[in-house]
Each structure stands twice: as C-alpha cells, then as structure tokens.
C-alpha cells in the first residue's frame, strides 16, 4: 500500500498532489466493499460470512473520536509519504513506540519501567541520527519529518482507541471498519475543500486515465485489507504488539525500497535504521518480560484466593457438622 500510494503521489507518470483525496477514495471504497460483502453474505451465506451492513447513527457518534484519529493517521501517513522517500519512511515514522508509552501513561495511567524508557531513548537517538543522515544526503524534507512525527503519534493513539471502541461494536472488526470509514468519508470532504484539493483533482490531466483509476482501485483494495488486519491484530493482541509488528514491517519495507529504487545509502544511514530496530526489539523484550511477571503474579493471586476460599468453605462445613 505504501508503494502504491507513493506512486500515486510522487511518480513521474501520475504525481497527483491530492493526498487527502486518495485517502478519501480508499475510505469510500472500503465502505462500498463492506456493503457488497454484506449483500454477498445474504446471497451466498455458505461462501461469504459478513455482518449486516446496518448503519446505526448512535454507533456512528460513539465511534467518531476513533474516526477523527483514524483520519489524522492516514492523512499524516500519506502527507509524510508525499515529502519523503519510501526508504526513509520507516525512520520518519519510528517514534510510534515512544508515543505509545506517552499516551498509555496519559490516557490509561499506566507507568513504564526504566528499562523500557531507555529503549525509547535508543529509538529517539536512531530517529535523530536518521534525520541527520538524510540531511547530509541532501534529501531531507523537514515538512515530511514533521508529518512523520504526527503520523507516529496518530498511529499510537489509533491503536489505543481501537482497543477501547471495539466493545461498542460487539468486538466485531468488520462493523468497526464500516463505521470508521463511514465517518472518515464524511470528515474528509470539508478537509479536501479547505486544502484546495477539489480543484487539484478536477484539473488533474490524468483524471480520465485508465492507469490512474486502476492504481486507485488497487490502493482502495489495500486500504480495505490493511484496515481489517489492523483492527483484527489489535483485537486479538494489544496496541503494543500492533506497533511492534508495524516497526518490523517498516524495516522490511525500507530494504525493499532501497533495492527497488536502487538507492545507495551511507553506513551511518543504515546504522540509524539498525538503532531504531534494536531499540524497538529491546522494548518488545522488556515489555514481554514485564507482562510475563504480571501474568505470574496474577495467577499466584488467583491460586491464593482459591486456597483461601477452600479453607473458608472447609471451616464452615466443620461448624455445620458440630
């Protein structure tokens, strides 16, 4: 999806200067696919399993805070991608884990261990080294970096709010995808007007090009797929797991981008990527150990409560016999 969006935004063939329009189209296509699959589940229930596409205005309002964050996330992602290369996109958005720690404390009141904070400092160090090396190469876009930081914050918030909002739609990822994209499709309309993208699209010379619309359809399909996978992963794991796997994905994406675009990067540039990856891996391991300890403590507490309950029941039985 990142490569397709980059092609739409910055390729010599297309270069559509309307990132909000592209993301709006992806949201509209996701809504259309959800409705189509809903009808398909009625026509061929043995092949298609999809919840009814009923629109409840109450749920639209309830999911609106998440939708606003969702709109910010995909907008900042595409704006960052517009100004930076795919290879630097990983480092530009590498602060997601750091923001996850900050928002987890501010919104959920959960503190973070000293070891985890050290790992976050390593990630921040790798980020600034990457920015420095991108600047030394003459390809740094400060606007792109700002959008990348904003995207990192939005991704972290989106993961946290998705976990909180899922129970409102009976933990059904498809329903959340539908409501989220309905809200987003409406929210993007005034934004496109404000940022002047309506005129940009109308006067786009390739608007009638079959290649352009084929790429738009491909981006819409990828947007639909990644929206579902993201919600499903957060549902069955946690926001932390989602952010870490996203970091690993971005690392592979960087290598593929350098090979595909035949980019040659200096050693320190690659060191910045490795530092970010090691910091993220270290944070993952620290959190894994902490969660294992917490689970053992929880199990020990439950076992202790059961033993106390058994003792109390046994004492009551003895009294009743006496």
C-alpha positions, -999 to +999 in steps of 0.1 A: +000+000+000+029+024+008+045+018-026+011+023-044+004+055-026+040+067-033+034+060-070+001+080-070+016+109-051+051+113-065+057+092-096+066+110-129+037+091-145+009+104-122+020+127-094-014+137-081-010+164-055-040+154-035-032+130-007-065+137+011-085+127-020-066+095-023-073+085+013-109+096+010-113+074-021-098+045-001-123+051+027-153+053+003-141+021-014-139+003+020-175+013+028-186+000-006-167-033-002-183-038+033-218-032+019-211-055-011-198-083+012-229-078+034-251-084+004-230-113-006-235-130+028-273-129+022-270-142-014-244-170-008-241-175+030-222-207+026-193-187+009-194-152+024-196-145+061-201-109+069-223-090+094-253-070+082-243-035+069-269-017+091-260+019+099-268+030+135-263+067+140-257+061+177-227+039+169-215+065+143-214+091+171-198+066+195-170+057+171-164+093+160-134+100+183-117+070+169-126+081+133-111+115+139-078+099+150-081+075+121-084+104+096-054+121+111-034+089+110-039+081+073-037+118+063-003+123+081+009+090+067+002+100+031+015+135+037+047+122+051+050+098+022+045+127-002+076+145+010+100+117+019+111+086+002+098+051+010+133+041+024+133+070+049+096+065+057+105+039+083+128+062+103+104+092+098+076+073+115+097+054+140+085+072+171+052+052+173+065+031+202+076+063+221+042+079+217+026+046+227+044+048+261+035+085+265-002+081+256-005+049+277+006+069+307-015+100+299-047+082+289-046+049+308-025+059+338+000+030+332+036+037+341+066+023+322+097+008+336+131+024+335+144-003+311+116+004+287+122+042+288+159+035+280+148+016+249+126+045+239+156+068+242+176+045+219+147+048+193+148+086+196+185+086+191+182+064+160+155+088+147+177+119+151+206+101+135+185+091+106+172+127+102+208+139+103+220+114+077+190+122+054+200+159+057+236+151+049+225+132+018+206+164+007+172+146+005+158+157+039+123+173+040+116+189+073+079+191+064+080+153+058+097+147+091+070+168+109+042+148+092+061+116+101+062+125+138+025+135+137+018+101+119+036+083+147+015+099+174-017+092+154-008+055+149-002+051+187-035+069+195-054+048+169-042+016+184-053+026+220-087+039+209-094+009+187-090-013+217-114+009+237-140+013+210-142-024+198-166-034+227-191-008+214-195-028+182-196-062+199-158-067+192-167-072+156-138-058+135-159-057+103-185-034+120-158-012+133-142-010+099-176+000+084-184+027+109-149+041+110-148+045+072-183+060+070-173+087+095-139+092+077-156+095+043-177+124+057-148+140+076-125+141+046-150+162+024-145+196+042-108+189+045-104+185+008-123+217+002-102+236+028-069+224+014-079+231-022-077+195-034-111+197-052-097+220-079-064+199-080-084+167-088-107+184-113-078+198-133-056+167-130-046+158-165-047+121-160-082+120-144-096+100-173-066+077-175-073+040-170-039+035-154-047+061-128-080+046-118-065+011-118-039+023-093-066+040-073-086+008-072-055-012-061-049+014-033-085+011-022-083-027-020-051-025+000-067+002+023-096-021+029-074-051+036-049-033+060-078-016+079-093-050+086-060-067+095-050-037+118-083-040+138-081-078+140-045-077+153-053-051+179-084-071+189-066-104+194-033-090+208-026-055+220-018-020+208+019-027+218+020-058+196+005-039+167+030-011+170+060-035+172+049-056+142+044-024+123+080-015+131+092-048+118+071-044+086+086-010+080+121-023+084+115-049+056+098-021+036+130+000+038+152-027+025+128-034-004+126+003-012+164+007-014+166-023-038+136-013-059+147+023-063+184+014-065+193+038-037+228+038-022+229+049+014+259+057+036+268+034+065+256+058+092+222+060+075+219+022+078+232+025+114+202+048+122+178+021+109+195-006+129+195+016+161+157+022+157+151-016+151+173-026+181+156-001+204+122-014+193+133-050+197+147-042+232+114-025+242+095-055+230+116-079+251+114-057+282+076-055+279+074-092+272+092-100+305+071-075+324+039-089+311+051-125+319+059-114+355+025-097+358+007-128+345+026-150+371+016-126+398-020-126+387-021-164+386-005-166+420-031-142+434-059-163+419-044-195+433-041-179+468-078-167+466-089-202+457-070-217+486-085-192+510-119-199+496-114-236+501-102-231+537-132-209+545-157-234+530-140-262+549-142-243+582-179-236+576-186-273+569-169-282+602-190-257+621-222-270+605-213-306+614-206-296+650 
